[in-house]
Amino acid sequence: MAIAGGVGGVSGFFSASQGRADRWRLVNRHAKALAAGAGSQAETLRRQVADELAALAPLEDFCGYPGPRLMTLVHERLQTGDWTGLARLVQRISAALHANSYRDDPEAWTSEGDPEPHLSDVLPPTLGGKGHARKPYFEVLVVTPGERSTWAATRDAVRRLRRDLDQFIYEPVVVGSLEDALLAAIVNYDLQAVVIFDGFGFASQYDLPDLRQILAPHLPAEGFEADQDLGTLLAGLLRRYRPELDVYLSTDRDVAHLAGSDEAAPIRRVFHGIEELLEIHLSILEGVADRYTTPYFDNLQKYAQRPIGTFHALPVARGKSIFHSNWIRDMGEFYGVNLFLAESSATTGGLDSLLEPTGNIKVAQDKAARAFGGDRAFFVTNGTSTSNKIVQQALVRPGDIVLIDRDCHKSHHYGLVLAGGQPYYIDAYPLTQYSMYGSVAIRPIKQALLKLKAEGKLDRARMLVLTNCTFDGHVANVQRTMLECLAIKPDLIFLWDEAWFGYARFSPLLRRRTAMGGAARLRELFASPDYRRRYEAQRAELAGLDPLDPRLLETELLPDPAVARVRVYETDSVHKSMSSLRQGSIIVVADQDFHTVEAAFKEAYFTHTSTSPNLQIIASLDVARRQMELEGYELVQRALQLSIELRAEINHHPLISKYFRAATPEEMIPAEYRKSGMRDYGLPGWTLAQTSRALDEDEFFLAPSRITLLCGRAGLDGSQFKALLADSYDIQINKTSRNSVLVQININNVPSDLAQLIKALAAISRGIESRLADGGEPEQERFAARVKALVEDVPDLPDFSRFHDAFRENPRGSTNEGNMRAAYYLAYDAAAREYVKLDSEEIEARLANGPELVSAKFVIPYPPGFPIMVPGQVITRETVTFMRKLDVKEIHGYDAAKGLELLRPSALASLREGARGGG
Ligand SMILES: Cc1ncc(COP(=O)(O)O)c(C=O)c1O
């Protein structure tokens, strides 16, 4: 079967649901033509409608709307030639699918001439008409061993359980095999729960080559016994694809025994036999309610309704200082009264305390931990800048060595100054042609650890800090990175800065590449006998090698599962990719030794958390979690689908592609890190299974939703292009490079956003074309020179040089960690500082003959916001050249009027004297 829209390649996988809506639009168009009186064309149109419906049939089986009842009506009208009735019904269905209005509009479920005009069987009487408070709608997948002829009765039996009292309304969808159940879980965005009645078969009733490709890697290699119960296998597979779904199992097996087994871990409740239908119904509602409930937000709303007199700080609380004012009432009118009613500086009234949570904040955090796949989660109301500092301070002790991507966000570097950790900077691979960095490969990280081992300093290596994904979309192979590091340093802690990547948890493709996805896989591996055997074999092979033996770098190292610890921290800017207010961030933890650092973590949290946290940010973190647990799968699939469409539209548009390009994975990731050979998303012949393998095995993967839009060939540098888009086309972009801007697609984007950008690109391209045509040769030459300057004459990107010897314990050693904190504080002494202008002769002389130029500060161009100089770093010619060519306006830590701020050679010398004297 080819699913409508096709699931063959990765783009098809994302767009299966869109393909379905498109196909319904076609049916609609043909049915309308039939109703309008198609004459001699009627038979052709009728056949087209029949063909489209046949192609839709498998997908319709997996979706609750329009459902078998309306589908039967469609087929009846087609067969009896009731073109008007067909057109009306199809129009209704197509519109409802397009707008998702079947989720809250009873009309979508009815049809004139419908034998049951009022859909009391779909929506309870209280919801029968518009204007009622709507109950959230979802669908429940029922997997049954019964013959297809019994499914209608199964559906009716489930529907009869629904009551007016229910908080939500759901529609059952029945399938009869493991493969169909998985396909339904992939394509049906409305599913919230799966009820499995054991005893069903394995194979789909359809021919499903595409689906088999996806499933193959996850299915046991051995064949199945004809009478084998597949319920727990299905539950395990569902957990992998969509962990947020509640799975229930009804079986004849010994349920008490089964319930306690590992097999049943992914199952929310196990029932015996089918006599428990009402219990199942109540459990389904309770399961969804558990995700729906937002303990902090719910309580805050209740708090806002109470007539509370406040005798504490915060005059805006309850809005009186605003609404009684002669002068600032407009603020109240603009924001609305609830913002102020929901404000307090007290932690009473059930508001709980972020600093010492014991009530609804604690519950909300536990739910966030569940949603993001960690053991625990902590809300942070000052952005991931603060989350990173909290983790750094909690885990790093003065003198500890922290391996860190030099391009990490500045919060990590400042965090290290505060904590006293010594950074061991590792360079990301450069993408010089786009004036940006890629990400840090595994090899230089291993090299650093092995060098530390060779120099007897491995015990001081405490943590590895990496950005995942990077600003420009480079996604690490989290699992392999951690495995290889743990093979050298079994208790290394990992801090994955996933400021941009929190949404990835809700994508079955990307989840494995999140910190928590990686931690879960490590836990599985370390418990697996098969992994142990692989480890033992490798140990025998590598035993006794010197740490600097190149074979250790060449081999994919495996850690000893008996010794390695899983200690993983993830920080997410919830506000960047989910529906939290600005600065809403979380720290998610999967650390089996958390008890050893819990007290320090608390101290660090106290250090950085305001004692007046913003209640609305906390509430929005709670609500963002609710949204992602209930519709994150749909939202992320749609966003990824849009991203892939946008990329294709830009790169295949005959005019736009002359001047602009969405950089592909092939262009953004060097081939050595793409062993799978993946070049782009959805290329012809490239299968979803291959994409899945790329995600499992490639060292880097490019997040589709972070689109580097190359604009150099349009003769525009990143800043010019950004300004042009903002000023002339109302399009906002954040990050730029010399010849690109970054376009991000998020869960809020809709197809018309794509249209707006494409229209702008087309207009700019047309403008260039006519300018070149009108301007003749001189203009064309000028344009070509500008393009060359932007695309070819790009400056080299400076690597991290080294810390000055005054900040290194062993200047002759080969490891590059340094006491950055000492340099940072040395610069507090005005006498230790000096300034040198960037274009001065002095700088040239010192670069040529010394004394060395040593930075007193962090110098951080923004965007992208990582330091090109850190305190104590020796400044090289490459860095100076790069600084001179920098084209961003904001460079934190650099004042062009004064020049570079340096540490005086004399101060450095006396520091070294002091160190030698033991001072
Ligand atoms: C990789 C990375 N980490 C952390 C941050 C800081 O996050 P926030 O803006 O939530 O403080 C940013 C901000 O751009 C970032 O790019």
The ligand as an SDF file (V2000), in Angstrom:
LIG
                    3D

 16 16  0  0  0  0  0  0  0  0999 V2000
   22.7440   27.2200   23.2280 C   0  0  0  0  0  0  0  0  0  0  0  0
   22.0850   28.2100   24.1270 C   0  0  0  0  0  0  0  0  0  0  0  0
   22.0350   27.9590   25.4430 N   0  0  0  0  0  0  0  0  0  0  0  0
   21.4450   28.8190   26.2950 C   0  0  0  0  0  0  0  0  0  0  0  0
   20.8840   29.9850   25.8420 C   0  0  0  0  0  0  0  0  0  0  0  0
   20.2630   30.9210   26.8290 C   0  0  0  0  0  0  0  0  0  0  0  0
   18.9210   30.6290   26.9340 O   0  0  0  0  0  0  0  0  0  0  0  0
   17.8640   31.6790   27.5350 P   0  0  0  0  0  0  0  0  0  0  0  0
   17.6360   32.6780   26.4620 O   0  0  0  0  0  0  0  0  0  0  0  0
   16.6900   30.8030   27.8190 O   0  0  0  0  0  0  0  0  0  0  0  0
   18.4600   32.2620   28.7570 O   0  0  0  0  0  0  0  0  0  0  0  0
   20.8990   30.2950   24.4900 C   0  0  0  0  0  0  0  0  0  0  0  0
   20.2980   31.5500   24.0060 C   0  0  0  0  0  0  0  0  0  0  0  0
   20.3240   31.9100   22.8790 O   0  0  0  0  0  0  0  0  0  0  0  0
   21.5290   29.3890   23.6020 C   0  0  0  0  0  0  0  0  0  0  0  0
   21.6150   29.6390   22.2950 O   0  0  0  0  0  0  0  0  0  0  0  0
  1  2  1  0
  2  3  1  0
  2 15  2  0
  3  4  2  0
  4  5  1  0
  5  6  1  0
  5 12  2  0
  6  7  1  0
  7  8  1  0
  8  9  2  0
  8 10  1  0
  8 11  1  0
 12 13  1  0
 12 15  1  0
 13 14  2  0
 15 16  1  0
M  END
$$$$
